[in-house]
């Protein structure tokens, strides 16, 4: 005996071959599902917006999430939990990080779904009473009305999601997001440990972590800087510290020369920093579209932006525009971080795996460990 059912919804006729099967209902209502999806789907994200302003709080949430994404992705590549299981791509890792940062997905993986919201506000809800009447009138075995409604609703939403070709990067890919780079500053490090004290340049603490960061950021020769600062040569302990530090350096062409004929030099920076202490750093505005296009397991190059010293406690400090001929190369043990403390003004920057042309120098190379690639 046939258990098929014929009915009408909104003037259109439908046939379900087996009224007791949810799959049969989905098949019989396929044209209804497709039509409703076409009528009500929405684009969840702005399409290629170049003017989607992000406030300071959102920028910092995103930059912190992206920094964590670098750590997670590299760790999984170096020591995968299960090497036989496929791993998330870098693009997916960044997109997931952005979703969590801006509140589109909670840590348990529950997704924001604008398609459900759009459908709930449509006349689709009237379908419930129509299905109740159809089911009540059928004399054979039939599915539960609530189960049927939920199944149809779910299938329409899935079809709407297929029609939505936008993604997180349409809203968050182009707007500038501020990042900093501090050599040796990992996401779990304390920003307090990056401080270099500048109240007396002749007595700068060569053994401090802040000094080490300053030297790695600028790439200058320690003994040459000691001479330029007129460090007291009678202070043998101080001189020994400088010599000891210098012996461990691998010095090339510095990113910031100690002195020069223009204002882009280390002495000018130190004398004009305007703070007794601060964090040596690079700071710049990057787009997530550039970051998502990276291979994080290869060398990364930064161009543009600013370099200088910032007291993140009060926003004081001094930064200089990085010349177009300069770049910073970072390897696998360093990564970008969020801005700390007071908001700082900075220039637009660019990030890529592509090595700048060789004539671009000076450059800073920070690559203290082999690539995971």
DRENDO-1510 file (C-alpha; in Angstrom, 1 decimal, always signed):
<recs>
REC; n; res; u; v; w
REC; 1; UNK; +0.0; +0.0; +0.0 .
REC; 2; UNK; +1.4; +3.4; -1.0 .
REC; 3; UNK; +2.2; +5.9; +1.7 .
REC; 4; UNK; +2.7; +8.8; -0.6 .
REC; 5; UNK; +1.2; +12.2; +0.0 .
REC; 6; UNK; +0.2; +15.1; -2.3 .
REC; 7; UNK; -0.4; +18.6; -1.0 .
REC; 8; UNK; -0.2; +22.2; -1.9 .
REC; 9; UNK; +1.9; +25.0; -0.4 .
REC; 10; UNK; +1.4; +28.6; -1.6 .
REC; 11; UNK; -0.3; +27.5; -4.7 .
REC; 12; UNK; +2.5; +25.0; -5.7 .
REC; 13; UNK; +1.8; +21.3; -5.7 .
REC; 14; UNK; +4.3; +18.8; -4.1 .
REC; 15; UNK; +4.4; +15.0; -3.9 .
REC; 16; UNK; +6.2; +13.0; -1.2 .
REC; 17; UNK; +6.7; +9.3; -2.0 .
REC; 18; UNK; +7.0; +8.1; +1.6 .
REC; 19; UNK; +5.3; +10.3; +4.2 .
REC; 20; UNK; +7.1; +8.4; +7.0 .
REC; 21; UNK; +10.6; +9.3; +5.7 .
REC; 22; UNK; +12.3; +12.7; +6.4 .
REC; 23; UNK; +14.6; +12.0; +3.4 .
REC; 24; UNK; +11.5; +11.6; +1.2 .
REC; 25; UNK; +10.1; +14.9; +2.4 .
REC; 26; UNK; +13.3; +16.7; +1.7 .
REC; 27; UNK; +13.4; +15.2; -1.8 .
REC; 28; UNK; +9.7; +16.0; -2.5 .
REC; 29; UNK; +10.2; +19.6; -1.2 .
REC; 30; UNK; +13.5; +20.2; -3.0 .
REC; 31; UNK; +12.1; +22.9; -5.3 .
REC; 32; UNK; +10.6; +24.6; -2.2 .
REC; 33; UNK; +13.9; +24.4; -0.3 .
REC; 34; UNK; +15.8; +25.9; -3.3 .
REC; 35; UNK; +13.3; +28.7; -3.8 .
REC; 36; UNK; +13.3; +29.7; -0.2 .
REC; 37; UNK; +17.1; +29.7; +0.0 .
REC; 38; UNK; +17.3; +31.9; -3.2 .
REC; 39; UNK; +14.7; +34.3; -1.8 .
REC; 40; UNK; +16.2; +34.8; +1.7 .
REC; 41; UNK; +20.0; +34.1; +1.7 .
REC; 42; UNK; +22.2; +37.0; +2.6 .
REC; 43; UNK; +25.9; +37.9; +2.4 .
REC; 44; UNK; +27.3; +37.5; +5.9 .
REC; 45; UNK; +30.2; +39.8; +5.4 .
REC; 46; UNK; +30.8; +43.0; +3.6 .
REC; 47; UNK; +32.0; +42.4; +0.0 .
REC; 48; UNK; +35.5; +43.6; -0.4 .
REC; 49; UNK; +35.1; +46.6; +1.7 .
REC; 50; UNK; +38.1; +48.9; +1.8 .
REC; 51; UNK; +36.6; +51.2; +4.5 .
REC; 52; UNK; +35.5; +48.8; +7.2 .
REC; 53; UNK; +37.0; +50.7; +10.2 .
REC; 54; UNK; +38.2; +48.5; +13.1 .
REC; 55; UNK; +38.4; +50.1; +16.5 .
REC; 56; UNK; +41.5; +49.8; +18.7 .
REC; 57; UNK; +39.9; +47.0; +20.8 .
REC; 58; UNK; +39.0; +44.9; +17.8 .
REC; 59; UNK; +42.4; +45.4; +16.1 .
REC; 60; UNK; +44.1; +44.2; +19.2 .
REC; 61; UNK; +41.8; +41.2; +19.6 .
REC; 62; UNK; +42.5; +40.3; +15.9 .
REC; 63; UNK; +46.3; +40.8; +16.1 .
REC; 64; UNK; +46.5; +38.7; +19.3 .
REC; 65; UNK; +44.5; +35.9; +17.7 .
REC; 66; UNK; +46.7; +36.0; +14.6 .
REC; 67; UNK; +49.8; +35.8; +16.7 .
REC; 68; UNK; +48.4; +32.8; +18.5 .
REC; 69; UNK; +47.6; +31.3; +15.1 .
REC; 70; UNK; +51.3; +31.5; +14.1 .
REC; 71; UNK; +52.2; +29.6; +17.3 .
REC; 72; UNK; +49.5; +27.0; +16.8 .
REC; 73; UNK; +50.2; +26.4; +13.1 .
REC; 74; UNK; +54.0; +26.1; +13.5 .
REC; 75; UNK; +53.7; +23.8; +16.6 .
REC; 76; UNK; +51.3; +21.5; +14.7 .
REC; 77; UNK; +53.6; +21.4; +11.7 .
REC; 78; UNK; +56.7; +20.6; +13.9 .
REC; 79; UNK; +55.0; +18.1; +16.1 .
REC; 80; UNK; +51.6; +17.1; +14.8 .
REC; 81; UNK; +49.3; +15.4; +17.4 .
REC; 82; UNK; +48.3; +12.8; +14.8 .
REC; 83; UNK; +50.5; +12.9; +11.6 .
REC; 84; UNK; +48.1; +10.7; +9.8 .
REC; 85; UNK; +45.2; +13.2; +10.1 .
REC; 86; UNK; +44.9; +16.1; +7.7 .
REC; 87; UNK; +45.8; +19.4; +9.3 .
REC; 88; UNK; +44.0; +22.7; +9.0 .
REC; 89; UNK; +45.4; +25.0; +6.3 .
REC; 90; UNK; +47.0; +28.3; +7.2 .
REC; 91; UNK; +44.0; +30.2; +5.6 .
REC; 92; UNK; +41.5; +28.2; +7.7 .
REC; 93; UNK; +43.6; +28.8; +10.9 .
REC; 94; UNK; +43.6; +32.5; +10.3 .
REC; 95; UNK; +40.0; +32.7; +9.4 .
REC; 96; UNK; +39.0; +30.7; +12.5 .
REC; 97; UNK; +41.2; +33.0; +14.7 .
REC; 98; UNK; +39.5; +36.1; +13.2 .
REC; 99; UNK; +36.1; +34.6; +13.9 .
REC; 100; UNK; +36.8; +34.0; +17.5 .
REC; 101; UNK; +38.5; +37.4; +17.9 .
REC; 102; UNK; +35.5; +39.3; +16.6 .
REC; 103; UNK; +32.9; +37.1; +18.3 .
REC; 104; UNK; +31.6; +35.1; +15.3 .
REC; 105; UNK; +32.6; +31.8; +16.9 .
REC; 106; UNK; +33.0; +30.9; +20.6 .
REC; 107; UNK; +35.8; +28.7; +21.8 .
REC; 108; UNK; +33.5; +25.6; +21.6 .
REC; 109; UNK; +33.1; +26.1; +17.9 .
REC; 110; UNK; +29.6; +27.4; +17.8 .
REC; 111; UNK; +29.3; +29.5; +14.7 .
REC; 112; UNK; +27.5; +32.8; +14.1 .
REC; 113; UNK; +24.9; +32.0; +11.3 .
REC; 114; UNK; +23.3; +35.0; +9.7 .
REC; 115; UNK; +21.3; +32.7; +7.4 .
REC; 116; UNK; +19.3; +31.3; +10.3 .
REC; 117; UNK; +18.5; +34.8; +11.4 .
REC; 118; UNK; +17.5; +35.9; +7.9 .
REC; 119; UNK; +15.2; +32.9; +7.6 .
REC; 120; UNK; +13.6; +33.3; +11.0 .
REC; 121; UNK; +12.5; +36.8; +10.0 .
REC; 122; UNK; +10.9; +35.6; +6.7 .
REC; 123; UNK; +7.5; +34.2; +6.1 .
REC; 124; UNK; +9.1; +30.7; +6.3 .
REC; 125; UNK; +7.7; +30.4; +9.8 .
REC; 126; UNK; +4.2; +30.2; +8.4 .
REC; 127; UNK; +5.2; +26.8; +7.0 .
REC; 128; UNK; +4.9; +25.3; +10.5 .
REC; 129; UNK; +1.1; +25.6; +10.6 .
REC; 130; UNK; +0.8; +24.4; +7.0 .
REC; 131; UNK; +2.8; +21.2; +7.8 .
REC; 132; UNK; +0.7; +20.6; +10.9 .
REC; 133; UNK; -2.5; +20.6; +8.8 .
REC; 134; UNK; -1.0; +18.4; +6.1 .
REC; 135; UNK; +0.1; +15.8; +8.7 .
REC; 136; UNK; -3.2; +15.9; +10.6 .
REC; 137; UNK; -5.1; +15.1; +7.4 .
REC; 138; UNK; -2.9; +12.1; +6.3 .
REC; 139; UNK; -4.3; +8.7; +7.3 .
REC; 140; UNK; -1.1; +6.7; +6.9 .
REC; 141; UNK; +2.2; +6.5; +8.8 .
REC; 142; UNK; +3.8; +10.0; +8.8 .
REC; 143; UNK; +6.8; +11.8; +10.4 .
REC; 144; UNK; +6.5; +14.0; +13.4 .
REC; 145; UNK; +5.5; +17.6; +12.5 .
REC; 146; UNK; +8.3; +19.2; +14.6 .
REC; 147; UNK; +11.0; +16.9; +13.2 .
REC; 148; UNK; +9.8; +17.7; +9.7 .
REC; 149; UNK; +9.8; +21.4; +10.2 .
REC; 150; UNK; +13.3; +21.3; +11.7 .
REC; 151; UNK; +14.6; +19.2; +8.9 .
REC; 152; UNK; +13.2; +21.5; +6.2 .
REC; 153; UNK; +14.5; +24.6; +8.1 .
REC; 154; UNK; +18.0; +23.0; +8.3 .
REC; 155; UNK; +18.1; +22.2; +4.6 .
REC; 156; UNK; +17.0; +25.6; +3.6 .
REC; 157; UNK; +19.7; +27.1; +5.9 .
REC; 158; UNK; +22.4; +24.8; +4.4 .
REC; 159; UNK; +21.4; +25.9; +0.9 .
REC; 160; UNK; +21.5; +29.5; +1.9 .
REC; 161; UNK; +25.0; +29.0; +3.2 .
REC; 162; UNK; +26.0; +27.5; -0.1 .
REC; 163; UNK; +24.7; +30.6; -1.9 .
REC; 164; UNK; +26.6; +32.9; +0.5 .
REC; 165; UNK; +30.0; +33.3; -1.2 .
REC; 166; UNK; +31.3; +35.9; +1.3 .
REC; 167; UNK; +33.7; +35.1; +4.1 .
REC; 168; UNK; +35.5; +36.7; +7.1 .
REC; 169; UNK; +38.2; +38.2; +4.8 .
REC; 170; UNK; +35.6; +40.3; +2.9 .
REC; 171; UNK; +35.0; +42.3; +6.1 .
REC; 172; UNK; +38.3; +41.9; +7.9 .
REC; 173; UNK; +40.8; +41.2; +5.1 .
REC; 174; UNK; +41.5; +44.7; +3.8 .
REC; 175; UNK; +41.2; +47.1; +6.8 .
REC; 176; UNK; +44.6; +47.9; +8.4 .
REC; 177; UNK; +45.4; +46.1; +11.6 .
REC; 178; UNK; +48.3; +47.2; +13.8 .
REC; 179; UNK; +51.0; +44.7; +14.7 .
REC; 180; UNK; +54.3; +45.0; +16.5 .
REC; 181; UNK; +57.5; +43.0; +16.1 .
REC; 182; UNK; +59.8; +42.7; +19.1 .
REC; 183; UNK; +62.7; +40.2; +18.6 .
REC; 184; UNK; +62.3; +37.4; +21.1 .
REC; 185; UNK; +58.8; +38.5; +22.3 .
REC; 186; UNK; +56.6; +35.4; +22.1 .
REC; 187; UNK; +52.9; +35.5; +22.9 .
REC; 188; UNK; +53.5; +34.0; +26.4 .
REC; 189; UNK; +56.4; +36.4; +27.2 .
REC; 190; UNK; +56.0; +39.4; +29.4 .
REC; 191; UNK; +56.2; +42.8; +27.8 .
REC; 192; UNK; +57.8; +44.1; +31.0 .
REC; 193; UNK; +60.9; +42.0; +30.2 .
REC; 194; UNK; +61.5; +43.9; +27.0 .
REC; 195; UNK; +62.4; +47.2; +28.6 .
REC; 196; UNK; +65.7; +49.0; +27.9 .
REC; 197; UNK; +66.6; +51.8; +30.3 .
REC; 198; UNK; +67.8; +55.1; +28.7 .
REC; 199; UNK; +68.0; +57.6; +31.5 .
REC; 200; UNK; +71.8; +57.5; +31.2 .
REC; 201; UNK; +73.0; +56.1; +27.9 .
REC; 202; UNK; +76.6; +55.8; +29.1 .
REC; 203; UNK; +75.4; +53.4; +31.8 .
REC; 204; UNK; +73.0; +51.4; +29.7 .
REC; 205; UNK; +72.6; +47.8; +31.0 .
REC; 206; UNK; +74.2; +45.6; +28.4 .
REC; 207; UNK; +73.1; +42.5; +30.3 .
REC; 208; UNK; +69.4; +43.3; +30.2 .
REC; 209; UNK; +67.0; +41.6; +27.9 .
REC; 210; UNK; +65.8; +45.0; +26.7 .
REC; 211; UNK; +69.3; +45.9; +25.5 .
REC; 212; UNK; +69.6; +42.5; +23.7 .
REC; 213; UNK; +66.3; +43.3; +21.9 .
REC; 214; UNK; +67.5; +46.8; +20.9 .
REC; 215; UNK; +70.7; +45.2; +19.4 .
REC; 216; UNK; +68.7; +42.5; +17.5 .
REC; 217; UNK; +66.2; +45.1; +16.2 .
REC; 218; UNK; +68.8; +47.6; +15.0 .
REC; 219; UNK; +71.5; +45.1; +14.0 .
REC; 220; UNK; +74.4; +47.4; +15.1 .
REC; 221; UNK; +77.8; +46.3; +16.4 .
REC; 222; UNK; +77.9; +46.5; +20.2 .
REC; 223; UNK; +81.5; +47.8; +20.4 .
REC; 224; UNK; +80.8; +50.5; +17.8 .
REC; 225; UNK; +77.8; +51.6; +19.8 .
REC; 226; UNK; +79.9; +51.6; +23.0 .
REC; 227; UNK; +82.4; +54.0; +21.3 .
REC; 228; UNK; +79.6; +56.2; +20.0 .
REC; 229; UNK; +78.0; +56.5; +23.5 .
REC; 230; UNK; +81.3; +57.4; +25.1 .
REC; 231; UNK; +81.0; +54.7; +27.7 .
REC; 232; UNK; +83.5; +55.3; +30.6 .
REC; 233; UNK; +86.6; +53.2; +29.6 .
REC; 234; UNK; +87.8; +53.2; +33.2 .
REC; 235; UNK; +84.7; +51.2; +34.3 .
REC; 236; UNK; +86.3; +47.8; +33.5 .
REC; 237; UNK; +83.2; +45.8; +34.5 .
REC; 238; UNK; +81.1; +47.8; +32.2 .
REC; 239; UNK; +83.6; +47.4; +29.3 .
REC; 240; UNK; +83.9; +43.7; +29.9 .
REC; 241; UNK; +80.1; +43.3; +29.6 .
REC; 242; UNK; +80.1; +45.2; +26.3 .
REC; 243; UNK; +83.0; +43.0; +25.0 .
REC; 244; UNK; +81.3; +39.8; +26.2 .
REC; 245; UNK; +78.1; +40.8; +24.4 .
REC; 246; UNK; +80.0; +41.7; +21.3 .
REC; 247; UNK; +81.7; +38.3; +21.2 .
REC; 248; UNK; +78.3; +36.6; +20.8 .
REC; 249; UNK; +77.0; +38.8; +18.0 .
REC; 250; UNK; +76.8; +37.9; +14.4 .
REC; 251; UNK; +76.8; +41.4; +12.8 .
REC; 252; UNK; +75.9; +42.3; +9.2 .
REC; 253; UNK; +74.7; +45.5; +7.7 .
REC; 254; UNK; +72.5; +47.2; +10.4 .
REC; 255; UNK; +68.9; +48.0; +9.9 .
REC; 256; UNK; +69.5; +51.3; +11.7 .
REC; 257; UNK; +73.0; +52.7; +11.4 .
REC; 258; UNK; +74.6; +54.2; +14.6 .
REC; 259; UNK; +75.0; +57.5; +12.9 .
REC; 260; UNK; +74.3; +58.9; +9.4 .
REC; 261; UNK; +73.7; +62.1; +7.5 .
REC; 262; UNK; +70.0; +61.9; +8.0 .
REC; 263; UNK; +67.7; +61.4; +11.0 .
REC; 264; UNK; +67.4; +57.6; +10.5 .
REC; 265; UNK; +70.1; +56.5; +12.9 .
REC; 266; UNK; +70.4; +55.0; +16.3 .
REC; 267; UNK; +72.0; +57.9; +18.1 .
REC; 268; UNK; +69.2; +60.2; +16.9 .
REC; 269; UNK; +66.6; +57.6; +18.1 .
REC; 270; UNK; +68.1; +57.2; +21.6 .
REC; 271; UNK; +68.6; +60.9; +22.1 .
REC; 272; UNK; +65.1; +61.7; +21.1 .
REC; 273; UNK; +63.2; +58.8; +22.6 .
REC; 274; UNK; +61.9; +61.1; +25.3 .
REC; 275; UNK; +61.6; +58.3; +27.8 .
REC; 276; UNK; +63.7; +56.9; +30.6 .
REC; 277; UNK; +62.8; +53.4; +29.5 .
REC; 278; UNK; +60.9; +51.7; +26.7 .
REC; 279; UNK; +60.5; +48.7; +24.4 .
REC; 280; UNK; +62.5; +48.6; +21.1 .
REC; 281; UNK; +60.1; +47.5; +18.4 .
REC; 282; UNK; +58.9; +47.6; +14.8 .
REC; 283; UNK; +55.3; +48.7; +14.4 .
REC; 284; UNK; +53.1; +48.8; +11.3 .
REC; 285; UNK; +49.7; +48.4; +9.9 .
REC; 286; UNK; +49.2; +45.2; +7.9 .
REC; 287; UNK; +46.2; +43.6; +6.1 .
REC; 288; UNK; +45.0; +40.2; +7.0 .
REC; 289; UNK; +44.8; +39.4; +3.3 .
REC; 290; UNK; +48.6; +39.7; +3.1 .
REC; 291; UNK; +49.0; +37.6; +6.3 .
REC; 292; UNK; +46.6; +34.9; +5.1 .
REC; 293; UNK; +48.6; +34.6; +1.8 .
REC; 294; UNK; +51.8; +33.7; +3.7 .
REC; 295; UNK; +53.4; +30.4; +4.2 .
REC; 296; UNK; +54.2; +30.7; +7.9 .
REC; 297; UNK; +56.7; +27.9; +7.7 .
REC; 298; UNK; +59.0; +29.9; +5.5 .
REC; 299; UNK; +60.9; +33.2; +6.1 .
REC; 300; UNK; +58.8; +36.3; +6.4 .
REC; 301; UNK; +59.7; +39.8; +5.3 .
REC; 302; UNK; +58.4; +43.1; +6.7 .
REC; 303; UNK; +58.7; +46.4; +4.8 .
REC; 304; UNK; +57.4; +49.8; +5.7 .
REC; 305; UNK; +56.0; +50.7; +9.1 .
REC; 306; UNK; +58.2; +52.3; +11.8 .
REC; 307; UNK; +61.0; +51.3; +14.1 .
REC; 308; UNK; +61.8; +52.9; +17.5 .
REC; 309; UNK; +61.2; +52.8; +21.2 .
REC; 310; UNK; +57.9; +52.9; +22.9 .
REC; 311; UNK; +57.0; +53.2; +26.6 .
REC; 312; UNK; +53.8; +51.3; +26.4 .
REC; 313; UNK; +52.8; +52.4; +30.0 .
REC; 314; UNK; +52.2; +56.0; +28.9 .
REC; 315; UNK; +52.4; +56.1; +25.1 .
REC; 316; UNK; +55.6; +58.1; +25.1 .
REC; 317; UNK; +58.6; +57.2; +22.9 .
REC; 318; UNK; +59.9; +57.8; +19.4 .
REC; 319; UNK; +59.5; +55.9; +16.2 .
REC; 320; UNK; +61.0; +56.6; +12.8 .
REC; 321; UNK; +59.7; +55.7; +9.3 .
REC; 322; UNK; +61.5; +52.6; +8.0 .
REC; 323; UNK; +63.1; +53.5; +4.7 .
REC; 324; UNK; +61.8; +51.9; +1.5 .
REC; 325; UNK; +65.2; +50.3; +1.0 .
REC; 326; UNK; +65.1; +48.5; +4.3 .
REC; 327; UNK; +63.3; +45.3; +5.4 .
REC; 328; UNK; +63.2; +42.9; +8.3 .
REC; 329; UNK; +63.4; +39.2; +7.8 .
REC; 330; UNK; +62.1; +37.0; +10.5 .
REC; 331; UNK; +62.4; +33.2; +10.7 .
REC; 332; UNK; +60.6; +30.6; +12.8 .
REC; 333; UNK; +61.3; +31.6; +16.4 .
REC; 334; UNK; +59.8; +35.1; +16.2 .
REC; 335; UNK; +56.4; +36.4; +15.1 .
REC; 336; UNK; +54.1; +39.4; +15.2 .
REC; 337; UNK; +52.3; +40.5; +18.3 .
REC; 338; UNK; +49.5; +42.8; +19.2 .
REC; 339; UNK; +50.1; +46.4; +20.3 .
REC; 340; UNK; +50.4; +47.0; +24.0 .
REC; 341; UNK; +49.5; +49.9; +26.1 .
REC; 342; UNK; +48.7; +53.3; +24.6 .
REC; 343; UNK; +47.8; +53.4; +20.9 .
REC; 344; UNK; +50.7; +54.5; +18.7 .
REC; 345; UNK; +50.6; +56.2; +15.3 .
REC; 346; UNK; +52.4; +54.2; +12.6 .
REC; 347; UNK; +52.7; +53.9; +8.9 .
REC; 348; UNK; +51.3; +51.2; +6.5 .
REC; 349; UNK; +53.5; +48.2; +6.1 .
REC; 350; UNK; +53.6; +45.1; +4.0 .
REC; 351; UNK; +54.4; +41.4; +4.8 .
REC; 352; UNK; +55.4; +38.6; +2.4 .
REC; 353; UNK; +57.4; +35.5; +1.9 .
REC; 354; UNK; +59.0; +37.1; -1.2 .
REC; 355; UNK; +62.5; +38.4; -0.5 .
REC; 356; UNK; +62.8; +42.1; -1.3 .
REC; 357; UNK; +65.2; +42.8; -4.2 .
REC; 358; UNK; +68.8; +42.4; -3.2 .
REC; 359; UNK; +69.6; +46.1; -3.7 .
REC; 360; UNK; +67.3; +46.8; -0.7 .
REC; 361; UNK; +69.6; +47.3; +2.1 .
REC; 362; UNK; +70.3; +47.7; +5.0 .
REC; 363; UNK; +68.3; +44.8; +6.3 .
REC; 364; UNK; +67.7; +43.1; +9.6 .
REC; 365; UNK; +67.9; +39.3; +9.6 .
REC; 366; UNK; +66.4; +37.5; +12.6 .
REC; 367; UNK; +66.4; +33.8; +12.0 .
REC; 368; UNK; +67.8; +31.9; +15.0 .
REC; 369; UNK; +66.4; +28.5; +14.2 .
REC; 370; UNK; +65.9; +26.3; +11.1 .
REC; 371; UNK; +62.7; +26.5; +9.2 .
REC; 372; UNK; +60.0; +23.9; +9.9 .
REC; 373; UNK; +59.3; +23.6; +6.2 .
</recs>
